[in-house]
Amino acid sequence: MAALERVWVCDTITGQRLNVIPATDFTWARCFNEGSSGSATIPVNDSMVKKLDLRSLIAERTNTLVYEVGPVVVAAGVIDGTSYDKDAGTLRVDHSDIWSILDDRMAVQHGVPNIMTTTLSYGPLSLGTIAKRLVQEAISPGGWYDLPIVFPADVAGTSTRSFYGYTMELVTDSLKNIMESDGGPDIDFAPRWGSSGNLEWVMRAAPNLSTSNSWEYNLDAPKTRALKVSATSDTSRFANNAYAVGEGSEKKTLVRSNPSLDHSRPAAENVTPHKGVTNLGVLGELAVEASRALSAPTRQYAMTVLKSDSLNIAGMGLGDTINVRSDADPWLPAGLSSHRLIKFSGSLGPEVKLEFQPTGA
């Protein structure tokens, strides 16, 4: 393990730092709008490990693993489970980020006798702020529901949303409906050390989340800093006539569609159910965004960079700008192209993988 890399164990509910774990590997990923997972490898017979109360530290869901480079948190994951190999003397610890906790919480009003009769109504606000309110409600009972999340300030807007207790919809499904609406936000929970020194997750929610950071790569340079460069396009989810289906049954089912104006590709229809949506206007927003997102091939790029390079992995964040110059390549965009970092991942090894999409994608 590099000198500046450490794996901590923290309390999931409070974020309190508990101890450093001597890990021989730690795979991790950070990405927009969905959870990521990885694993740590712990040599149980290591002299430093034997000094720890390993059974107490590696407690499923109770504790969280945190990958630190220098003084900065790069990634964190709640402990999901373990796999022990006695002959090899290794304990593999699987982890996933805070989305996994939200995936087990419902978008309902807590603390009432009958959640089935309740409604959470938000707005008029920005969609990002409505997403924030949902997460705040998910941790509002405190105690064993608490999570060390730092929330952004409210942003004004014209959107309204209602969430009905009788649907018993998961928070992550409700967030997905918000993100998939026309003008919907990207959502990120970025782990960091708070002012108290404990782990906290900073929620960001806004359309096309970006940062002021930019990274430059010249693929035509004799010794380019970008390795294993790849480009993919995909139409597996292509649709130029998108339908958003809401609440109801048979003839009374609510539905809105948004056919693309571009008829250069053969017609392809997509139907997406949205449990509990009773507002035709909201369904219309969902159909518009689905048409925008699906009516053209998805184009994505990836490259590997070295931690020993000038890249400062501790300063990298989702939404960073990746500028790529390529004049000689027969397939990649010619000249200087600008992209947005949507995922980065790695381990305790020397490489970090960057995945990015053209700006505006």
C-alpha positions as CSV (number, residue, x, y, z in Angstrom):
1,M,0.0,0.0,0.0
2,A,1.3,3.5,-0.9
3,A,2.4,5.5,2.1
4,L,-0.4,8.1,1.8
5,E,-3.2,5.5,1.3
6,R,-5.2,4.3,4.3
7,V,-8.5,2.4,4.9
8,W,-10.4,3.5,7.9
9,V,-13.4,2.0,9.7
10,C,-16.1,4.5,10.7
11,D,-19.5,4.2,12.4
12,T,-22.2,4.3,9.7
13,I,-24.8,6.2,11.8
14,T,-22.5,8.8,13.4
15,G,-19.5,8.8,11.0
16,Q,-17.2,8.5,14.0
17,R,-13.7,7.2,13.1
18,L,-12.9,3.9,14.8
19,N,-9.6,2.6,13.5
20,V,-7.3,2.0,10.5
21,I,-7.5,-1.4,8.9
22,P,-4.3,-2.7,7.2
23,A,-5.8,-3.7,3.9
24,T,-3.8,-5.3,1.0
25,D,-6.4,-4.1,-1.5
26,F,-9.4,-1.8,-1.6
27,T,-11.5,-1.5,-4.8
28,W,-13.8,1.5,-5.1
29,A,-15.8,3.6,-7.5
30,R,-17.6,6.9,-7.5
31,C,-20.4,7.6,-9.9
32,F,-23.4,9.9,-10.4
33,N,-27.0,8.9,-9.7
34,E,-26.5,5.4,-8.5
35,G,-24.7,3.4,-5.9
36,S,-21.2,1.9,-6.4
37,S,-19.6,-1.0,-4.6
38,G,-16.2,-2.6,-4.1
39,S,-14.3,-4.8,-1.6
40,A,-11.4,-4.7,0.8
41,T,-8.9,-7.6,1.4
42,I,-7.6,-7.9,5.0
43,P,-4.7,-10.3,5.9
44,V,-6.1,-11.7,9.1
45,N,-2.7,-13.1,10.2
46,D,-0.9,-9.8,9.8
47,S,0.7,-8.7,13.1
48,M,-1.1,-5.3,13.0
49,V,-4.5,-6.9,12.2
50,K,-4.1,-9.3,15.2
51,K,-4.0,-6.3,17.5
52,L,-7.4,-5.1,16.4
53,D,-10.8,-6.3,17.5
54,L,-11.6,-7.4,13.9
55,R,-15.0,-9.0,14.7
56,S,-16.2,-5.7,16.2
57,L,-14.8,-3.5,13.5
58,I,-16.0,-5.5,10.5
59,A,-19.7,-5.3,11.5
60,E,-22.2,-5.5,8.6
61,R,-24.1,-2.2,8.1
62,T,-23.0,-1.0,11.5
63,N,-19.7,0.2,10.1
64,T,-18.3,1.8,6.9
65,L,-14.9,1.5,5.2
66,V,-13.3,4.8,4.1
67,Y,-10.5,5.0,1.6
68,E,-8.2,8.0,2.3
69,V,-5.4,9.4,0.2
70,G,-3.3,11.9,2.2
71,P,-5.9,13.8,4.4
72,V,-8.7,13.5,1.8
73,V,-11.5,10.9,1.5
74,V,-11.7,9.5,-2.0
75,A,-14.4,6.8,-1.5
76,A,-16.4,5.1,1.3
77,G,-18.6,2.1,1.5
78,V,-21.0,0.6,4.1
79,I,-20.0,-3.0,5.0
80,D,-22.3,-5.4,3.2
81,G,-20.8,-8.8,3.9
82,T,-17.7,-10.8,4.3
83,S,-16.0,-13.9,2.7
84,Y,-13.3,-15.6,4.8
85,D,-10.6,-17.9,3.3
86,K,-8.8,-19.7,6.2
87,D,-6.2,-21.3,4.0
88,A,-5.3,-18.0,2.3
89,G,-5.5,-16.1,5.6
90,T,-7.7,-13.4,4.0
91,L,-11.0,-11.8,4.8
92,R,-12.8,-10.1,1.9
93,V,-15.1,-7.3,3.0
94,D,-17.7,-6.2,0.5
95,H,-19.0,-2.6,0.7
96,S,-21.3,-0.2,-1.1
97,D,-21.9,3.5,-0.7
98,I,-24.7,5.3,1.0
99,W,-27.2,4.6,-1.8
100,S,-27.5,1.1,-0.4
101,I,-28.9,2.5,2.8
102,L,-31.4,4.7,1.0
103,D,-32.4,1.7,-1.1
104,D,-33.9,0.2,2.1
105,R,-35.9,3.3,3.2
106,M,-39.4,4.3,2.0
107,A,-40.5,7.7,0.7
108,V,-43.2,8.0,3.4
109,Q,-43.9,10.3,6.3
110,H,-42.3,8.7,9.4
111,G,-43.6,8.7,12.9
112,V,-47.4,8.5,12.2
113,P,-49.8,5.7,13.2
114,N,-50.7,4.8,9.6
115,I,-48.3,5.7,6.8
116,M,-50.7,4.4,4.2
117,T,-52.9,7.5,4.6
118,T,-50.1,10.1,4.4
119,T,-48.7,12.2,1.6
120,L,-45.4,13.9,1.2
121,S,-46.0,17.1,-0.8
122,Y,-43.1,19.4,-1.8
123,G,-42.9,22.5,-3.9
124,P,-42.9,24.7,-5.7
125,L,-39.2,24.1,-5.5
126,S,-36.3,23.0,-7.8
127,L,-36.3,19.3,-8.5
128,G,-32.9,19.1,-6.7
129,T,-34.4,20.5,-3.5
130,I,-37.4,18.1,-3.7
131,A,-34.8,15.3,-3.9
132,K,-33.1,16.7,-0.8
133,R,-36.4,16.9,1.1
134,L,-37.0,13.2,0.4
135,V,-33.6,12.2,1.8
136,Q,-34.2,14.5,4.8
137,E,-37.5,12.7,5.5
138,A,-35.7,9.3,5.2
139,I,-33.4,10.1,8.1
140,S,-35.8,12.4,10.1
141,P,-36.7,9.9,12.9
142,G,-33.1,10.1,14.0
143,G,-31.5,7.4,16.2
144,W,-31.0,4.3,14.2
145,Y,-32.4,6.2,11.1
146,D,-29.8,8.9,11.3
147,L,-27.0,9.2,8.7
148,P,-24.2,11.9,8.7
149,I,-25.5,13.7,5.5
150,V,-24.7,17.4,4.8
151,F,-27.5,18.9,2.8
152,P,-27.3,21.8,0.3
153,A,-29.3,25.0,0.5
154,D,-32.8,25.2,-0.9
155,V,-33.1,26.3,-4.6
156,A,-36.2,28.0,-5.8
157,G,-38.2,26.5,-8.6
158,T,-41.6,25.7,-10.0
159,S,-41.8,22.0,-9.6
160,T,-44.1,20.1,-7.3
161,R,-44.1,16.5,-6.3
162,S,-46.3,14.3,-4.1
163,F,-45.4,10.9,-2.7
164,Y,-48.2,8.7,-1.4
165,G,-47.7,6.4,1.6
166,Y,-49.9,3.7,0.2
167,T,-47.4,3.1,-2.7
168,M,-44.7,2.3,-0.2
169,E,-42.2,3.4,-2.8
170,L,-38.4,3.2,-2.0
171,V,-36.5,6.5,-1.6
172,T,-34.2,5.5,-4.5
173,D,-37.1,4.8,-6.8
174,S,-38.6,8.2,-6.0
175,L,-35.2,9.9,-6.6
176,K,-35.0,8.1,-9.9
177,N,-38.3,9.5,-11.0
178,I,-37.0,13.0,-10.1
179,M,-33.7,12.5,-11.9
180,E,-35.5,11.2,-15.0
181,S,-37.8,14.2,-15.2
182,D,-37.3,16.9,-17.8
183,G,-34.7,19.3,-16.1
184,G,-34.0,16.7,-13.4
185,P,-30.9,16.8,-11.3
186,D,-27.8,14.7,-11.1
187,I,-27.3,13.5,-7.5
188,D,-24.1,12.8,-5.8
189,F,-23.2,11.9,-2.2
190,A,-19.6,12.8,-1.8
191,P,-17.8,11.4,1.3
192,R,-15.4,13.6,3.2
193,W,-14.0,14.2,6.7
194,G,-16.1,16.8,8.5
195,S,-14.9,19.6,10.7
196,S,-15.1,17.2,13.7
197,G,-12.9,14.7,11.9
198,N,-15.7,12.2,11.4
199,L,-17.1,10.9,8.1
200,E,-19.9,12.7,6.4
201,W,-21.6,12.6,3.1
202,V,-22.2,15.8,1.2
203,M,-25.3,15.7,-1.0
204,R,-25.2,17.6,-4.3
205,A,-28.3,17.8,-6.5
206,A,-28.6,20.0,-9.6
207,P,-29.0,19.6,-13.4
208,N,-25.7,18.7,-15.1
209,L,-23.6,18.8,-11.9
210,S,-20.2,20.2,-12.6
211,T,-17.1,21.6,-10.8
212,S,-14.4,24.1,-11.5
213,N,-11.8,21.4,-11.8
214,S,-10.4,20.5,-15.2
215,W,-7.9,17.9,-16.4
216,E,-6.0,18.1,-19.7
217,Y,-4.8,15.1,-21.8
218,N,-3.0,15.2,-25.1
219,L,-3.4,11.9,-26.8
220,D,-1.0,12.9,-29.6
221,A,1.9,13.6,-27.2
222,P,4.9,11.3,-27.5
223,K,4.5,10.3,-23.9
224,T,0.8,10.7,-23.3
225,R,-0.5,10.6,-19.7
226,A,-3.6,8.7,-20.8
227,L,-3.5,4.9,-21.1
228,K,-6.0,2.3,-22.2
229,V,-8.1,4.9,-24.0
230,S,-11.4,3.5,-25.3
231,A,-14.7,4.8,-26.8
232,T,-18.1,3.1,-26.9
233,S,-21.5,3.8,-28.4
234,D,-24.6,1.9,-27.5
235,T,-28.3,1.8,-28.6
236,S,-29.4,-1.0,-26.2
237,R,-31.8,1.4,-24.6
238,F,-32.5,3.5,-27.8
239,A,-36.1,4.8,-28.1
240,N,-37.4,7.6,-30.2
241,N,-41.0,7.3,-28.9
242,A,-41.0,7.3,-25.1
243,Y,-44.0,6.5,-22.9
244,A,-44.2,7.3,-19.2
245,V,-46.8,5.2,-17.4
246,G,-48.2,6.3,-14.1
247,E,-50.9,5.1,-11.6
248,G,-54.1,3.3,-12.6
249,S,-55.2,0.1,-14.2
250,E,-56.4,-1.0,-17.6
251,K,-58.1,1.9,-19.5
252,K,-57.7,4.2,-16.5
253,T,-53.9,4.0,-16.5
254,L,-52.3,7.4,-16.8
255,V,-49.8,7.7,-19.7
256,R,-47.9,10.4,-21.6
257,S,-45.6,10.0,-24.6
258,N,-43.1,12.2,-26.4
259,P,-42.1,11.1,-29.9
260,S,-38.8,12.4,-31.2
261,L,-38.9,14.9,-34.0
262,D,-35.9,13.2,-35.6
263,H,-37.2,10.4,-37.8
264,S,-33.8,9.4,-39.3
265,R,-33.7,6.2,-37.3
266,P,-36.3,3.5,-37.4
267,A,-39.0,3.9,-34.8
268,A,-38.4,2.3,-31.4
269,E,-40.8,2.6,-28.4
270,N,-39.9,2.5,-24.8
271,V,-42.3,2.1,-21.9
272,T,-41.2,3.1,-18.4
273,P,-43.5,2.6,-15.4
274,H,-43.5,5.2,-12.6
275,K,-45.2,3.8,-9.6
276,G,-47.4,6.2,-7.7
277,V,-47.2,9.1,-10.2
278,T,-50.8,10.5,-10.5
279,N,-50.0,13.8,-12.2
280,L,-50.1,14.0,-16.0
281,G,-47.8,17.0,-16.0
282,V,-45.2,15.0,-14.2
283,L,-45.6,12.1,-16.6
284,G,-45.1,14.5,-19.4
285,E,-41.8,15.7,-17.9
286,L,-40.7,12.1,-17.6
287,A,-41.6,11.4,-21.2
288,V,-39.7,14.4,-22.5
289,E,-36.6,13.5,-20.6
290,A,-36.7,9.9,-21.7
291,S,-37.0,11.0,-25.3
292,R,-34.0,13.3,-24.9
293,A,-31.9,10.7,-23.1
294,L,-32.8,7.7,-25.3
295,S,-33.3,9.0,-28.8
296,A,-29.6,9.1,-29.7
297,P,-26.8,6.5,-29.1
298,T,-25.0,6.8,-25.7
299,R,-21.4,7.8,-26.3
300,Q,-18.9,7.3,-23.6
301,Y,-15.1,7.4,-23.2
302,A,-12.7,5.9,-20.8
303,M,-9.0,6.1,-20.0
304,T,-6.6,5.0,-17.3
305,V,-4.2,7.4,-15.6
306,L,-1.5,6.8,-13.0
307,K,-1.6,8.0,-9.5
308,S,2.1,8.8,-9.7
309,D,1.3,11.2,-12.6
310,S,0.4,14.8,-12.0
311,L,-3.2,13.8,-11.5
312,N,-4.2,14.4,-7.9
313,I,-6.7,11.7,-7.2
314,A,-7.5,13.3,-3.8
315,G,-8.7,16.5,-5.7
316,M,-10.8,14.7,-8.3
317,G,-14.6,14.9,-8.2
318,L,-17.6,13.9,-10.2
319,G,-18.5,16.6,-12.7
320,D,-14.9,17.6,-13.3
321,T,-14.1,18.6,-16.9
322,I,-11.9,16.3,-18.9
323,N,-10.4,18.0,-21.9
324,V,-8.9,15.7,-24.6
325,R,-6.9,16.6,-27.6
326,S,-6.6,14.1,-30.5
327,D,-5.8,15.2,-34.0
328,A,-4.2,12.0,-35.3
329,D,-6.7,9.3,-34.1
330,P,-8.9,7.8,-36.9
331,W,-12.0,7.4,-34.6
332,L,-11.8,9.7,-31.5
333,P,-13.2,13.3,-31.9
334,A,-10.8,15.5,-33.8
335,G,-9.1,18.4,-32.1
336,L,-9.9,19.5,-28.6
337,S,-13.1,18.0,-27.1
338,S,-14.6,18.7,-23.7
339,H,-16.2,16.0,-21.5
340,R,-17.7,15.6,-18.0
341,L,-16.4,13.0,-15.6
342,I,-19.3,10.7,-14.6
343,K,-17.4,7.9,-12.9
344,F,-13.9,7.1,-11.6
345,S,-12.7,4.0,-9.9
346,G,-9.6,2.1,-8.8
347,S,-7.9,0.2,-6.0
348,L,-4.8,0.4,-4.0
349,G,-2.8,-0.2,-7.2
350,P,-1.2,2.5,-9.3
351,E,-4.0,3.1,-11.8
352,V,-7.3,5.1,-11.7
353,K,-9.9,4.6,-14.4
354,L,-11.9,7.7,-15.6
355,E,-15.2,7.4,-17.5
356,F,-16.6,10.5,-19.1
357,Q,-19.2,11.7,-21.6
358,P,-19.2,14.6,-24.1
359,T,-20.4,17.9,-22.4
360,G,-24.1,18.1,-22.8
361,A,-24.7,14.4,-23.0
